[in-house]
Amino acid sequence: MRNSNSPTFTFSVTSLARDTLILAFGSSLSKYLSVLLIPIYSRFISPADYGVLSLIAIVGLILNALCTLALTNGISRYIYFSDDEKVTKESVIWSPLILVFFNSLIILGIIVFFHEFFSFQVFGSEKYHSIFLIVIVTIFFTNFNSIGISILVFEKKVKKVVTLNLLTVLLQGGLGIYFVVFLDKGLEGIIEAALISSIIIFFTTYYLSISNYKIEFNLSILKKQVKFSLPLLIAIIAFFFINSSDRYFLNLYLPLSEVGLYNIGYQGALFILILVDGFSSAWPPFYYSNNQNGDAQRLCYPVLLIFSFAAFIFILFISLFAPFVLKFLTPIEYHQAYTVVPFVAFAYALKGPYIIFLMGLLMKNKTFIQLILECIAAVINVLLNIYFINLIGREGAAISTLICYGFLSLSTFLAVQHINKIHKFNISRILFMTFVIFLISCSSLFNENINNYEILSILIFLGLSFYFSFNIWKIIKGFERYV
């Protein structure tokens, strides 16, 4: 029986699961477009071209952070408490949007003017100048697309989010196939498809999201949003080093074809982001909406258990079956890409616990702690990449990413337990299960030396999936017992 002094939550955990699944589906459509197109593109572009696409993605991440100033965080922080701040939701949304517009014009305008110089710095070649210019123009539109979609997530209009992501997939995928396969435009066709689709999505996002709010500027709330977001901007840049510096150092020490192979394996492992991105979008609104009395920290442990069990299923599926999926879908020169998959899949699964723990710090406005921890993780990542890539090649980059996410999750947990404690937390249970699943997932690295590997993988996956699914059901059914 529930204690009468226990907090009364205005939630159903099934709503978190529902929103996670819907947002996971929506985000996976666009995020996994590049993976879905691997069987087609790999027959028309080289591993070196995939290396170029990987470097373009890095450029996009950096410029998005510099242009948007991480102000989606400022919007999410104050959109739920606009009444407390005595401001309108319109000003919470439009004030940062206006700043982002002019900031983007300045930064991207400078890069367009000197695009030949910047292109050579990124690719080390003059042959990609025109492609780089198209990329910069595309980034201008995708900056606002990402903010508009974030607003829909904050409003829990998940169906509209899925609609936009589905439209992005259809446009970018359809145009990409047409340009690459039928017009034989290769790498340039992929970039042009991204530009056209981003422009169409820009107008669609504006209609579905931003146009619902009349233009209103409030300098006072903008200052608070900038103050809240700027430390997170530096944290986002630190995250760039954690997530993307591996490609830079691979390109520095190894041939561009190795960057392409790493990118293929990396994208395959990012199947885990179907779960992680959906959860990362659904969890903050769920947490904020149930923290009116400061009780949301009680939700963290049972939610962590549910997420972990679901992540284990994804990790096993991705890692165990990666070798023969690559053999089935790609030409022979891409087959060895599976060696990075278990490390990258596990690394990104650790982003879930990090997001869970982080909310406790953000509610105390301790963004500087997030900044410090992510900067330390970034430095660790750079040093490990330099060491491990030189030592063992592309697998070293994947191991570096895993170690950094492990540090980030554990250090954030220790920080939140000191500042905004999570109660009823059994860390030994989580650590033991994580270690066991990691060992099983790494068995894929020795698939050529294990008799009947495919059959064993299927049996292990089915057995453990049933076990974890049953435990998820038990926790959801008895959720109040955990909080």
The 8 nearest C-alpha neighbors of each residue, nearest first, counted from 0:
[[1, 2, 480, 3, 479, 5, 477, 4],
 [0, 2, 3, 5, 480, 479, 4, 482],
 [3, 1, 5, 4, 0, 6, 480, 479],
 [2, 4, 5, 1, 6, 0, 7, 479],
 [5, 3, 2, 6, 1, 7, 0, 482],
 [4, 6, 2, 3, 7, 1, 482, 8],
 [7, 5, 8, 4, 294, 3, 292, 482],
 [6, 8, 5, 9, 4, 294, 10, 3],
 [9, 7, 10, 289, 6, 11, 294, 295],
 [10, 8, 289, 7, 11, 288, 290, 6],
 [11, 9, 8, 12, 289, 14, 285, 288],
 [10, 12, 13, 14, 9, 15, 8, 16],
 [13, 11, 15, 14, 10, 16, 475, 478],
 [12, 14, 16, 11, 15, 17, 475, 10],
 [15, 13, 17, 12, 16, 11, 18, 10],
 [16, 14, 12, 18, 13, 17, 19, 281],
 [15, 17, 13, 19, 14, 18, 20, 12],
 [18, 16, 14, 20, 19, 15, 13, 21],
 [19, 17, 21, 15, 20, 16, 281, 22],
 [20, 18, 277, 278, 16, 22, 281, 17],
 [19, 21, 23, 17, 18, 22, 24, 16],
 [20, 22, 18, 24, 23, 19, 17, 25],
 [23, 21, 277, 25, 19, 24, 20, 18],
 [277, 24, 22, 273, 20, 26, 21, 25],
 [23, 25, 21, 27, 22, 26, 20, 28],
 [24, 26, 161, 22, 28, 23, 164, 27],
 [27, 25, 23, 28, 29, 24, 22, 30],
 [26, 28, 273, 30, 24, 31, 29, 25],
 [29, 27, 26, 25, 31, 30, 32, 164],
 [28, 30, 32, 168, 31, 27, 26, 164],
 [31, 29, 27, 32, 28, 26, 33, 34],
 [32, 30, 34, 27, 33, 29, 28, 35],
 [31, 33, 35, 29, 34, 30, 28, 36],
 [34, 32, 36, 31, 35, 37, 30, 266],
 [35, 33, 31, 37, 36, 32, 266, 267],
 [36, 34, 32, 33, 37, 31, 38, 39],
 [35, 37, 33, 34, 39, 38, 40, 32],
 [36, 38, 40, 34, 39, 41, 35, 33],
 [39, 37, 328, 329, 36, 41, 40, 42],
 [40, 38, 36, 37, 41, 42, 43, 176],
 [39, 41, 37, 43, 42, 44, 36, 38],
 [42, 40, 37, 44, 43, 39, 38, 45],
 [43, 41, 40, 39, 44, 38, 330, 45],
 [42, 44, 40, 41, 185, 45, 39, 179],
 [45, 43, 41, 40, 48, 185, 42, 186],
 [44, 46, 48, 47, 49, 41, 43, 42],
 [47, 45, 259, 256, 49, 48, 50, 260],
 [46, 48, 256, 50, 255, 45, 49, 259],
 [49, 47, 51, 45, 50, 46, 44, 52],
 [50, 48, 259, 46, 52, 47, 51, 53],
 [49, 51, 259, 47, 258, 53, 48, 52],
 [50, 52, 48, 54, 53, 49, 55, 47],
 [53, 51, 55, 49, 50, 54, 56, 48],
 [52, 54, 50, 56, 51, 55, 49, 57],
 [53, 55, 57, 51, 56, 52, 50, 58],
 [56, 54, 52, 58, 57, 53, 51, 59],
 [55, 57, 59, 53, 54, 58, 52, 60],
 [56, 58, 54, 60, 55, 59, 243, 61],
 [59, 57, 55, 61, 56, 60, 62, 54],
 [58, 60, 56, 62, 57, 61, 63, 55],
 [59, 61, 57, 63, 58, 62, 64, 56],
 [62, 60, 58, 64, 63, 59, 65, 57],
 [61, 63, 65, 59, 64, 60, 66, 58],
 [62, 64, 66, 60, 61, 65, 67, 59],
 [63, 65, 61, 62, 67, 68, 66, 69],
 [66, 64, 62, 68, 63, 67, 61, 232],
 [65, 67, 103, 63, 64, 68, 102, 62],
 [66, 68, 99, 69, 64, 65, 63, 70],
 [69, 67, 70, 65, 64, 232, 66, 229],
 [70, 68, 232, 67, 71, 228, 72, 64],
 [71, 69, 73, 72, 68, 228, 67, 74],
 [70, 72, 74, 73, 69, 75, 146, 149],
 [73, 71, 70, 75, 74, 228, 69, 76],
 [74, 72, 224, 70, 76, 71, 228, 75],
 [73, 75, 71, 72, 76, 77, 78, 91],
 [74, 76, 72, 78, 73, 77, 71, 153],
 [75, 77, 73, 74, 72, 78, 79, 80],
 [78, 76, 80, 79, 74, 75, 81, 73],
 [77, 79, 81, 75, 80, 74, 88, 76],
 [78, 80, 77, 81, 76, 75, 287, 288],
 [81, 79, 77, 83, 82, 78, 84, 76],
 [80, 82, 84, 86, 78, 83, 77, 79],
 [83, 81, 85, 84, 80, 86, 87, 79],
 [82, 84, 80, 85, 81, 86, 79, 77],
 [83, 85, 81, 82, 86, 80, 77, 220],
 [86, 84, 82, 83, 81, 87, 80, 220],
 [87, 85, 81, 84, 82, 88, 90, 91],
 [88, 86, 89, 90, 81, 91, 85, 82],
 [87, 89, 91, 90, 78, 81, 92, 86],
 [90, 88, 87, 92, 212, 91, 215, 93],
 [89, 91, 215, 93, 216, 92, 94, 87],
 [92, 90, 88, 89, 93, 94, 74, 78],
 [93, 91, 89, 90, 94, 74, 95, 88],
 [92, 94, 96, 90, 95, 89, 215, 214],
 [93, 95, 216, 90, 96, 97, 92, 221],
 [96, 94, 98, 97, 93, 99, 92, 221],
 [97, 95, 93, 99, 98, 94, 100, 92],
 [98, 96, 100, 95, 99, 94, 93, 101],
 [97, 99, 95, 96, 100, 101, 102, 94],
 [98, 100, 102, 96, 67, 97, 101, 103],
 [101, 99, 97, 103, 98, 102, 96, 104],
 [102, 100, 104, 103, 98, 99, 105, 97],
 [101, 103, 99, 105, 104, 100, 66, 98],
 [104, 102, 66, 100, 106, 101, 105, 107],
 [105, 103, 101, 108, 102, 107, 106, 100],
 [104, 106, 108, 102, 103, 107, 109, 101],
 [107, 105, 103, 109, 108, 104, 102, 110],
 [108, 106, 110, 109, 104, 103, 105, 111],
 [107, 109, 111, 105, 110, 106, 104, 112],
 [108, 110, 112, 106, 107, 111, 105, 113],
 [109, 111, 107, 113, 114, 112, 108, 106],
 [112, 110, 114, 108, 113, 109, 107, 132],
 [111, 113, 109, 110, 114, 108, 115, 107],
 [114, 112, 110, 111, 116, 115, 109, 117],
 [115, 113, 111, 117, 110, 116, 112, 118],
 [114, 116, 118, 128, 117, 113, 119, 125],
 [115, 117, 119, 114, 118, 113, 120, 128],
 [118, 116, 120, 114, 119, 115, 121, 113],
 [119, 117, 115, 121, 120, 116, 128, 114],
 [118, 120, 123, 124, 116, 122, 117, 121],
 [119, 121, 117, 118, 123, 122, 116, 124],
 [122, 120, 118, 119, 123, 117, 54, 58],
 [121, 123, 124, 119, 120, 118, 51, 127],
 [124, 122, 119, 120, 121, 125, 118, 126],
 [125, 123, 119, 122, 126, 127, 118, 120],
 [124, 126, 127, 119, 128, 123, 118, 115],
 [127, 125, 124, 128, 129, 130, 119, 122],
 [126, 128, 130, 125, 129, 131, 124, 118],
 [129, 127, 131, 130, 115, 118, 126, 125],
 [130, 128, 132, 131, 127, 133, 126, 115],
 [129, 131, 133, 127, 132, 128, 134, 187],
 [130, 132, 134, 128, 129, 133, 118, 127],
 [133, 131, 129, 135, 134, 130, 114, 128],
 [132, 134, 130, 136, 131, 135, 137, 129],
 [135, 133, 131, 137, 132, 136, 138, 130],
 [136, 134, 138, 132, 137, 133, 131, 107],
 [137, 135, 133, 139, 138, 134, 132, 140],
 [138, 136, 194, 134, 135, 139, 140, 133],
 [137, 139, 141, 135, 140, 136, 142, 134],
 [140, 138, 136, 137, 142, 141, 103, 135],
 [139, 141, 142, 138, 137, 143, 197, 201],
 [140, 142, 144, 138, 143, 139, 197, 145],
 [143, 141, 140, 145, 144, 139, 63, 138],
 [144, 142, 146, 145, 141, 140, 147, 201],
 [143, 145, 141, 147, 146, 201, 142, 148],
 [144, 146, 148, 143, 142, 147, 141, 149],
 [147, 145, 149, 143, 148, 144, 71, 150],
 [148, 146, 144, 150, 149, 145, 208, 204],
 [147, 149, 151, 145, 150, 146, 144, 160],
 [150, 148, 152, 146, 151, 147, 145, 153],
 [151, 149, 153, 147, 152, 148, 154, 146],
 [150, 152, 154, 148, 156, 149, 153, 155],
 [151, 153, 155, 149, 154, 150, 156, 157],
 [154, 152, 150, 155, 151, 284, 149, 75],
 [153, 155, 151, 152, 156, 150, 157, 284],
 [156, 154, 152, 157, 153, 151, 284, 18],
 [157, 155, 151, 154, 158, 159, 152, 160],
 [156, 158, 160, 155, 159, 152, 161, 22],
 [159, 157, 161, 160, 156, 162, 21, 22],
 [158, 160, 162, 161, 157, 156, 163, 151],
 [161, 159, 157, 163, 158, 162, 148, 164],
 [160, 162, 25, 164, 158, 159, 163, 165],
 [163, 161, 159, 165, 160, 164, 166, 158],
 [164, 162, 166, 160, 165, 161, 167, 159],
 [165, 163, 167, 161, 166, 25, 162, 29],
 [164, 166, 162, 168, 167, 163, 161, 169],
 [165, 167, 163, 169, 164, 168, 170, 162],
 [168, 166, 164, 170, 165, 169, 171, 163],
 [169, 167, 165, 171, 172, 166, 29, 170],
 [168, 170, 166, 172, 167, 173, 171, 165],
 [171, 169, 167, 173, 196, 168, 172, 174],
 [172, 170, 174, 168, 192, 196, 173, 193],
 [173, 171, 175, 169, 168, 174, 170, 176],
 [172, 174, 170, 176, 175, 169, 171, 177],
 [173, 175, 177, 192, 171, 176, 172, 170],
 [176, 174, 172, 189, 192, 178, 177, 173],
 [175, 177, 179, 173, 180, 174, 178, 172],
 [176, 178, 174, 181, 175, 180, 179, 173],
 [179, 177, 182, 188, 175, 176, 184, 181],
 [180, 178, 183, 185, 184, 176, 188, 177],
 [181, 179, 183, 176, 177, 182, 178, 43],
 [180, 182, 177, 183, 178, 179, 176, 184],
 [181, 183, 178, 184, 179, 180, 177, 188],
 [184, 182, 179, 180, 185, 181, 178, 188],
 [185, 183, 188, 179, 182, 178, 187, 186],
 [186, 184, 179, 188, 187, 183, 44, 43],
 [185, 187, 189, 188, 184, 48, 190, 44],
 [186, 188, 190, 189, 185, 184, 191, 130],
 [189, 187, 184, 178, 191, 185, 186, 190],
 [188, 190, 175, 192, 186, 187, 191, 193],
 [191, 189, 187, 193, 192, 188, 194, 186],
 [190, 192, 188, 194, 193, 189, 187, 195],
 [193, 191, 175, 174, 189, 195, 190, 194],
 [192, 194, 190, 196, 191, 195, 171, 197],
 [195, 193, 137, 191, 197, 192, 196, 198],
 [196, 194, 192, 198, 197, 193, 191, 199],
 [195, 197, 199, 193, 198, 171, 170, 194],
 [198, 196, 200, 194, 199, 195, 201, 140],
 [199, 197, 201, 195, 196, 200, 140, 194],
 [200, 198, 196, 201, 197, 202, 203, 195],
 [199, 201, 203, 197, 198, 202, 204, 196],
 [202, 200, 198, 204, 199, 203, 144, 197],
 [201, 203, 205, 200, 204, 199, 206, 198],
 [202, 204, 200, 206, 205, 201, 207, 199],
 [205, 203, 207, 201, 206, 202, 208, 200],
 [204, 206, 209, 202, 208, 203, 210, 207],
 [205, 207, 203, 210, 204, 208, 202, 209],
 [208, 206, 204, 205, 203, 209, 210, 211],
 [209, 207, 205, 204, 147, 210, 206, 211],
 [208, 210, 205, 211, 212, 147, 206, 207],
 [211, 209, 212, 206, 205, 208, 207, 213],
 [212, 210, 209, 208, 213, 207, 206, 205],
 [213, 211, 210, 89, 209, 214, 93, 88],
 [212, 214, 89, 215, 211, 210, 93, 209],
 [213, 215, 93, 212, 89, 216, 90, 94],
 [214, 216, 90, 89, 93, 213, 217, 94],
 [215, 217, 94, 90, 93, 218, 214, 89],
 [218, 216, 219, 90, 220, 94, 221, 215],
 [217, 219, 221, 220, 222, 216, 94, 223],
 [218, 220, 222, 221, 217, 223, 224, 216],
 [221, 219, 223, 222, 218, 217, 224, 91],
 [222, 220, 224, 218, 223, 219, 94, 225],
 [223, 221, 225, 219, 220, 224, 226, 218],
 [224, 222, 226, 220, 221, 225, 227, 219],
 [223, 225, 73, 221, 227, 222, 226, 228],
 [226, 224, 228, 222, 227, 223, 229, 221],
 [225, 227, 223, 224, 228, 229, 222, 230],
 [226, 228, 224, 225, 229, 73, 223, 230],
 [227, 229, 225, 231, 73, 69, 70, 226],
 [230, 228, 232, 231, 225, 226, 227, 68],
 [229, 231, 233, 232, 228, 370, 367, 234],
 [230, 232, 234, 228, 229, 233, 235, 69],
 [233, 231, 229, 235, 69, 234, 230, 68],
 [232, 234, 236, 230, 231, 235, 237, 229],
 [233, 235, 231, 237, 370, 232, 236, 373],
 [236, 234, 238, 232, 237, 233, 231, 239],
 [235, 237, 239, 233, 238, 234, 232, 240],
 [238, 236, 234, 239, 374, 240, 235, 377],
 [239, 237, 235, 241, 236, 240, 242, 234],
 [238, 240, 236, 242, 237, 243, 241, 235],
 [239, 241, 244, 237, 238, 377, 243, 242],
 [240, 242, 238, 377, 239, 380, 243, 244],
 [243, 241, 239, 240, 238, 244, 400, 245],
 [242, 244, 245, 239, 240, 246, 241, 57],
 [243, 245, 240, 247, 246, 248, 242, 241],
 [244, 246, 243, 248, 396, 247, 249, 384],
 [247, 245, 249, 244, 248, 243, 250, 258],
 [246, 248, 244, 250, 245, 249, 251, 243],
 [249, 247, 251, 250, 245, 246, 252, 244],
 [248, 250, 246, 253, 251, 252, 247, 258],
 [249, 251, 247, 248, 253, 255, 252, 258],
 [252, 250, 248, 249, 253, 247, 254, 246],
 [251, 253, 249, 250, 248, 254, 389, 388],
 [252, 254, 249, 250, 251, 257, 255, 258],
 [255, 253, 256, 257, 250, 258, 252, 249],
 [256, 254, 258, 47, 257, 250, 50, 259],
 [255, 257, 47, 46, 259, 254, 258, 260],
 [258, 256, 260, 259, 255, 254, 261, 253],
 [259, 257, 50, 255, 261, 256, 260, 249],
 [258, 260, 50, 46, 49, 256, 262, 257],
 [261, 259, 257, 263, 336, 262, 258, 333],
 [262, 260, 258, 264, 259, 263, 265, 336],
 [261, 263, 265, 259, 260, 264, 266, 258],
 [264, 262, 260, 266, 265, 261, 259, 336],
 [265, 263, 336, 267, 261, 337, 266, 262],
 [264, 266, 262, 268, 263, 267, 261, 340],
 [267, 265, 269, 263, 268, 264, 262, 34],
 [268, 266, 264, 269, 265, 270, 263, 34],
 [267, 269, 344, 340, 265, 270, 266, 343],
 [270, 268, 271, 266, 272, 267, 344, 265],
 [269, 271, 268, 272, 273, 267, 317, 266],
 [270, 272, 269, 273, 274, 313, 344, 275],
 [273, 271, 275, 274, 276, 269, 270, 27],
 [272, 274, 23, 27, 271, 270, 275, 276],
 [273, 275, 272, 277, 23, 271, 276, 278],
 [274, 276, 272, 278, 277, 273, 279, 351],
 [277, 275, 279, 272, 278, 274, 273, 23],
 [23, 276, 278, 22, 19, 280, 274, 275],
 [277, 279, 19, 281, 275, 280, 276, 282],
 [280, 278, 276, 277, 282, 281, 275, 354],
 [279, 281, 277, 278, 282, 276, 283, 152],
 [280, 282, 278, 19, 279, 18, 283, 284],
 [281, 283, 285, 279, 278, 284, 280, 286],
 [284, 282, 286, 285, 287, 281, 280, 279],
 [285, 283, 287, 286, 282, 288, 281, 153],
 [286, 284, 282, 288, 283, 287, 281, 289],
 [285, 287, 283, 289, 284, 288, 295, 282],
 [288, 286, 284, 290, 289, 285, 283, 291],
 [287, 289, 285, 286, 290, 284, 291, 79],
 [290, 288, 286, 287, 295, 291, 8, 9],
 [289, 291, 293, 295, 287, 292, 294, 288],
 [290, 292, 293, 289, 288, 287, 294, 295],
 [293, 291, 290, 294, 289, 295, 6, 8],
 [292, 294, 290, 291, 295, 296, 289, 362],
 [295, 293, 290, 292, 296, 297, 6, 289],
 [294, 296, 290, 297, 298, 289, 293, 286],
 [297, 295, 298, 299, 421, 294, 359, 420],
 [298, 296, 482, 295, 299, 294, 422, 421],
 [297, 299, 296, 295, 300, 482, 301, 302],
 [298, 300, 302, 296, 297, 301, 303, 355],
 [299, 301, 303, 302, 424, 298, 304, 297],
 [302, 300, 304, 303, 299, 298, 481, 305],
 [301, 303, 305, 299, 300, 304, 306, 298],
 [304, 302, 300, 306, 301, 305, 299, 307],
 [305, 303, 301, 307, 302, 306, 308, 300],
 [306, 304, 302, 471, 308, 303, 307, 309],
 [305, 307, 303, 309, 304, 308, 310, 302],
 [308, 306, 310, 304, 309, 305, 303, 311],
 [307, 309, 311, 467, 305, 310, 306, 304],
 [308, 310, 306, 312, 307, 311, 305, 313],
 [311, 309, 307, 313, 312, 308, 306, 314],
 [310, 312, 314, 308, 313, 309, 307, 315],
 [313, 311, 309, 315, 310, 464, 314, 316],
 [312, 314, 310, 316, 311, 315, 271, 317],
 [315, 313, 311, 317, 316, 312, 318, 344],
 [316, 314, 318, 312, 313, 317, 440, 319],
 [315, 317, 313, 314, 319, 318, 320, 312],
 [318, 316, 314, 315, 321, 320, 319, 313],
 [317, 319, 341, 315, 440, 321, 320, 316],
 [320, 318, 443, 316, 315, 321, 317, 456],
 [319, 321, 318, 322, 317, 323, 316, 324],
 [320, 322, 324, 318, 323, 317, 337, 319],
 [323, 321, 337, 325, 324, 320, 326, 443],
 [322, 324, 326, 325, 321, 320, 327, 453],
 [325, 323, 327, 321, 326, 322, 328, 320],
 [324, 326, 328, 323, 327, 322, 334, 329],
 [327, 325, 323, 324, 334, 328, 329, 322],
 [326, 328, 324, 325, 323, 329, 330, 322],
 [329, 327, 325, 38, 326, 324, 330, 37],
 [328, 330, 38, 325, 326, 327, 333, 331],
 [331, 329, 332, 333, 334, 328, 41, 326],
 [332, 330, 334, 333, 329, 326, 335, 325],
 [331, 333, 330, 334, 335, 329, 46, 260],
 [332, 334, 331, 335, 336, 330, 260, 329],
 [335, 333, 331, 336, 326, 325, 332, 337],
 [336, 334, 337, 333, 338, 332, 260, 322],
 [335, 337, 264, 260, 334, 338, 333, 261],
 [338, 336, 340, 335, 264, 322, 339, 321],
 [337, 339, 336, 340, 444, 335, 394, 264],
 [340, 338, 394, 337, 397, 342, 264, 341],
 [339, 341, 268, 337, 343, 342, 264, 338],
 [342, 340, 318, 344, 343, 441, 440, 339],
 [341, 343, 345, 340, 344, 397, 339, 398],
 [342, 344, 346, 340, 345, 397, 341, 268],
 [345, 343, 268, 341, 346, 347, 342, 340],
 [346, 344, 348, 342, 343, 347, 341, 349],
 [345, 347, 401, 343, 349, 344, 348, 404],
 [348, 346, 349, 350, 344, 345, 343, 271],
 [347, 349, 345, 350, 346, 351, 310, 344],
 [350, 348, 347, 351, 346, 352, 404, 345],
 [349, 351, 353, 347, 348, 352, 354, 404],
 [350, 352, 354, 349, 353, 348, 275, 355],
 [353, 351, 355, 354, 349, 350, 408, 356],
 [352, 354, 408, 350, 356, 351, 355, 357],
 [355, 353, 357, 351, 352, 356, 350, 358],
 [356, 354, 352, 353, 357, 358, 299, 351],
 [357, 355, 353, 354, 358, 412, 359, 352],
 [356, 358, 354, 360, 359, 355, 353, 361],
 [359, 357, 361, 360, 356, 355, 362, 354],
 [358, 360, 357, 362, 361, 419, 356, 415],
 [361, 359, 365, 363, 357, 358, 362, 415],
 [360, 362, 364, 358, 363, 365, 359, 366],
 [363, 361, 364, 359, 360, 358, 365, 287],
 [362, 364, 361, 360, 365, 359, 419, 418],
 [365, 363, 361, 362, 366, 360, 227, 367],
 [366, 364, 360, 367, 363, 361, 368, 369],
 [365, 367, 369, 368, 364, 361, 370, 230],
 [366, 368, 370, 369, 365, 371, 230, 231],
 [369, 367, 371, 370, 366, 365, 372, 360],
 [368, 370, 366, 372, 367, 371, 373, 234],
 [369, 371, 234, 367, 368, 373, 372, 230],
 [372, 370, 368, 374, 369, 373, 367, 375],
 [373, 371, 375, 369, 374, 370, 368, 376],
 [372, 374, 376, 370, 375, 371, 237, 234],
 [375, 373, 377, 371, 237, 376, 372, 370],
 [374, 376, 372, 378, 377, 373, 371, 379],
 [377, 375, 373, 379, 374, 378, 403, 380],
 [378, 376, 374, 380, 241, 237, 240, 375],
 [377, 379, 375, 381, 380, 376, 374, 382],
 [380, 378, 376, 382, 377, 381, 383, 375],
 [381, 379, 377, 383, 378, 382, 241, 399],
 [380, 382, 384, 378, 383, 379, 377, 385],
 [383, 381, 385, 379, 384, 380, 378, 386],
 [382, 384, 386, 380, 385, 399, 381, 387],
 [385, 383, 381, 387, 396, 386, 382, 388],
 [384, 386, 382, 383, 388, 387, 381, 389],
 [385, 387, 383, 384, 389, 388, 390, 382],
 [386, 388, 395, 390, 384, 389, 383, 391],
 [389, 387, 392, 395, 390, 391, 384, 385],
 [388, 390, 387, 386, 392, 391, 385, 252],
 [389, 391, 387, 388, 392, 386, 395, 385],
 [392, 390, 388, 395, 387, 389, 394, 393],
 [393, 391, 388, 395, 394, 389, 390, 387],
 [392, 394, 395, 396, 388, 261, 391, 249],
 [395, 393, 397, 339, 396, 392, 398, 391],
 [396, 394, 387, 388, 398, 393, 397, 392],
 [395, 397, 399, 393, 384, 394, 245, 398],
 [396, 398, 394, 400, 399, 395, 343, 342],
 [399, 397, 401, 395, 400, 396, 342, 402],
 [400, 398, 396, 402, 397, 401, 383, 380],
 [399, 401, 397, 403, 398, 402, 346, 404],
 [402, 400, 346, 398, 404, 399, 403, 342],
 [401, 403, 405, 399, 400, 404, 406, 398],
 [404, 402, 406, 400, 405, 401, 376, 380],
 [405, 403, 407, 401, 406, 402, 346, 349],
 [404, 406, 402, 403, 408, 407, 401, 409],
 [405, 407, 403, 409, 404, 408, 410, 402],
 [406, 408, 404, 410, 405, 409, 411, 403],
 [409, 407, 353, 411, 405, 406, 410, 404],
 [408, 410, 412, 406, 411, 407, 405, 413],
 [409, 411, 413, 407, 412, 408, 406, 414],
 [412, 410, 414, 408, 413, 409, 407, 415],
 [413, 411, 409, 415, 410, 414, 356, 416],
 [412, 414, 410, 416, 411, 415, 409, 417],
 [415, 413, 411, 417, 412, 416, 410, 418],
 [414, 416, 418, 419, 417, 412, 413, 420],
 [417, 415, 420, 413, 414, 418, 419, 421],
 [416, 418, 415, 414, 420, 419, 413, 412],
 [419, 417, 415, 416, 420, 414, 360, 359],
 [420, 418, 415, 416, 359, 417, 421, 360],
 [419, 421, 416, 415, 417, 418, 422, 296],
 [420, 422, 296, 416, 297, 424, 419, 299],
 [421, 423, 424, 420, 297, 296, 300, 482],
 [424, 422, 425, 421, 300, 481, 482, 297],
 [423, 425, 422, 300, 426, 421, 299, 301],
 [426, 424, 427, 428, 423, 429, 300, 422],
 [425, 427, 429, 428, 424, 430, 431, 300],
 [426, 428, 430, 429, 425, 431, 432, 424],
 [429, 427, 431, 426, 430, 425, 432, 433],
 [428, 430, 426, 432, 427, 431, 433, 425],
 [429, 431, 433, 427, 428, 432, 434, 426],
 [432, 430, 434, 428, 433, 429, 427, 435],
 [431, 433, 435, 429, 434, 430, 436, 428],
 [432, 434, 430, 436, 431, 435, 437, 429],
 [433, 435, 437, 431, 432, 436, 430, 438],
 [434, 436, 432, 438, 437, 433, 431, 439],
 [437, 435, 439, 433, 438, 434, 440, 432],
 [436, 438, 434, 440, 435, 439, 433, 441],
 [439, 437, 441, 435, 436, 440, 434, 442],
 [438, 440, 436, 442, 441, 437, 435, 315],
 [439, 441, 437, 318, 442, 438, 315, 341],
 [442, 440, 443, 438, 439, 444, 341, 437],
 [441, 443, 444, 439, 440, 445, 438, 446],
 [444, 442, 446, 441, 319, 445, 440, 318],
 [443, 445, 442, 441, 446, 338, 337, 447],
 [446, 444, 443, 448, 447, 442, 449, 441],
 [445, 447, 443, 449, 448, 444, 452, 442],
 [446, 448, 445, 449, 452, 450, 444, 443],
 [447, 449, 446, 445, 450, 452, 444, 451],
 [450, 448, 446, 452, 447, 451, 445, 442],
 [449, 451, 452, 448, 447, 446, 453, 455],
 [452, 450, 454, 453, 455, 449, 456, 446],
 [451, 453, 455, 450, 449, 454, 446, 456],
 [452, 454, 456, 455, 451, 457, 320, 319],
 [455, 453, 457, 456, 451, 452, 458, 459],
 [456, 454, 452, 458, 457, 453, 459, 451],
 [457, 455, 453, 459, 454, 458, 319, 460],
 [456, 458, 460, 454, 455, 459, 461, 453],
 [459, 457, 455, 461, 460, 456, 462, 454],
 [460, 458, 456, 462, 457, 461, 455, 463],
 [459, 461, 457, 463, 458, 462, 464, 456],
 [460, 462, 464, 458, 459, 463, 457, 465],
 [463, 461, 459, 465, 464, 460, 458, 466],
 [462, 464, 466, 465, 460, 461, 459, 467],
 [465, 463, 461, 467, 466, 462, 312, 460],
 [464, 466, 468, 463, 462, 467, 469, 461],
 [467, 465, 463, 469, 464, 468, 470, 462],
 [466, 468, 470, 464, 308, 469, 465, 463],
 [469, 467, 471, 465, 470, 466, 464, 472],
 [468, 470, 472, 466, 467, 471, 465, 473],
 [471, 469, 473, 467, 472, 468, 474, 466],
 [470, 472, 468, 474, 305, 473, 469, 467],
 [471, 473, 469, 475, 470, 474, 476, 468],
 [474, 472, 470, 476, 471, 475, 477, 469],
 [473, 475, 477, 471, 478, 476, 472, 470],
 [476, 474, 478, 472, 477, 473, 471, 12],
 [475, 477, 473, 474, 478, 472, 479, 471],
 [478, 476, 474, 475, 480, 479, 473, 481],
 [477, 479, 475, 474, 480, 481, 476, 482],
 [480, 478, 482, 481, 477, 1, 476, 475],
 [481, 479, 478, 477, 482, 1, 0, 474],
 [480, 482, 479, 478, 301, 477, 423, 300],
 [481, 297, 479, 480, 298, 478, 301, 423]]
